[in-house]
Amino acid sequence: MKKFLITALLSVFCFSMQAATIVSAKDHNDLVRTILKQLRFSDEVKEEANGTNAIVNFIINDKGIIEVKEVITDNKAAKESIERQMSSMPINKTPVLPNTLYTMKVSFTQQ
């Protein structure tokens, strides 16, 4: 029973330490700006997604490659375009914490 309690407490402690990774607002904003500058949407996607938003949850893995975890939007074309572009996008200029969950908003508005 003691071994079980010690193991359980250590597991909770390790999980808490892992979840406590802090990303400064400046680093997060720099990363989001870098990604948003690289996203390019076709006229068809822009027209179809006009007026909608997408919330993108992603991590940067140990190799510096974006892994999209989730794209929340009602627009299928926008979702597919975001996933395709971000999964092939290199991130090497902005300081990031590997394997930390980042979130960003992509707005589709007519200009």
C-alpha positions as CSV (number, residue, x, y, z in Angstrom):
1,M,0.0,0.0,0.0
2,K,2.9,2.4,0.8
3,K,4.4,1.7,-2.6
4,F,1.1,2.5,-4.3
5,L,0.7,5.8,-2.4
6,I,4.2,6.9,-3.1
7,T,3.9,6.0,-6.8
8,A,0.6,7.8,-7.0
9,L,2.0,10.9,-5.4
10,L,5.1,11.0,-7.6
11,S,2.9,10.6,-10.7
12,V,0.7,13.5,-9.7
13,F,3.8,15.6,-8.9
14,C,5.5,14.8,-12.2
15,F,2.3,15.5,-14.1
16,S,1.9,18.8,-12.3
17,M,5.5,19.8,-13.1
18,Q,5.0,19.0,-16.8
19,A,1.7,20.9,-16.9
20,A,3.3,24.0,-15.3
21,T,5.3,24.9,-18.4
22,I,4.9,28.7,-18.7
23,V,5.1,30.5,-22.1
24,S,5.5,34.3,-21.9
25,A,2.9,36.3,-23.8
26,K,5.6,37.9,-25.9
27,D,7.0,34.5,-27.0
28,H,3.5,33.3,-27.8
29,N,2.6,36.4,-29.7
30,D,5.9,36.3,-31.7
31,L,5.2,32.7,-32.6
32,V,1.6,33.4,-33.7
33,R,2.7,36.4,-35.8
34,T,5.3,34.2,-37.5
35,I,2.8,31.6,-38.3
36,L,0.1,34.0,-39.5
37,K,2.5,35.7,-41.8
38,Q,3.2,32.4,-43.5
39,L,-0.4,31.3,-44.0
40,R,-1.7,31.8,-47.5
41,F,-5.2,31.0,-48.5
42,S,-6.6,30.6,-52.0
43,D,-9.4,33.0,-53.2
44,E,-11.8,30.1,-53.0
45,V,-11.0,29.4,-49.3
46,K,-11.1,33.1,-48.5
47,E,-14.5,33.5,-50.1
48,E,-16.0,30.3,-48.6
49,A,-14.6,31.0,-45.1
50,N,-15.4,34.8,-45.1
51,G,-16.7,35.9,-41.8
52,T,-15.7,32.8,-39.9
53,N,-12.9,32.1,-37.3
54,A,-10.8,29.1,-36.6
55,I,-9.1,28.2,-33.3
56,V,-5.9,26.2,-33.8
57,N,-4.3,24.2,-31.0
58,F,-0.8,23.0,-31.9
59,I,2.6,22.0,-30.5
60,I,6.1,22.4,-31.9
61,N,7.8,19.0,-31.6
62,D,11.4,18.4,-30.6
63,K,12.4,18.6,-34.3
64,G,10.9,22.1,-34.7
65,I,7.9,20.9,-36.7
66,I,4.3,22.0,-36.0
67,E,1.9,19.3,-35.0
68,V,-1.7,20.5,-35.3
69,K,-3.7,19.0,-32.6
70,E,-7.1,20.5,-33.4
71,V,-8.7,23.1,-35.7
72,I,-12.0,24.3,-34.4
73,T,-14.1,25.8,-37.2
74,D,-17.3,25.1,-39.1
75,N,-15.6,25.6,-42.4
76,K,-14.1,22.4,-43.9
77,A,-12.0,24.2,-46.6
78,A,-10.4,26.5,-44.0
79,K,-9.7,23.6,-41.6
80,E,-8.0,21.5,-44.3
81,S,-6.0,24.5,-45.6
82,I,-4.8,25.4,-42.1
83,E,-3.8,21.8,-41.2
84,R,-2.0,21.3,-44.5
85,Q,0.0,24.5,-44.4
86,M,0.9,24.3,-40.7
87,S,2.0,20.7,-40.8
88,S,4.7,21.6,-43.4
89,M,5.7,24.9,-41.9
90,P,9.2,25.2,-40.4
91,I,9.6,27.1,-37.2
92,N,13.2,28.1,-36.6
93,K,13.3,31.9,-36.0
94,T,11.1,32.1,-32.9
95,P,12.0,30.8,-29.5
96,V,9.6,28.1,-28.5
97,L,9.2,25.5,-25.8
98,P,9.0,22.1,-27.5
99,N,5.9,20.0,-26.8
100,T,4.0,22.9,-25.3
101,L,0.4,23.4,-26.4
102,Y,-0.1,26.7,-28.2
103,T,-3.4,28.2,-29.3
104,M,-4.1,30.8,-32.0
105,K,-7.1,32.4,-33.7
106,V,-7.3,32.7,-37.5
107,S,-10.0,35.2,-38.7
108,F,-11.3,35.2,-42.2
109,T,-12.6,38.6,-43.1
110,Q,-13.1,40.2,-46.5
111,Q,-10.7,43.1,-47.3
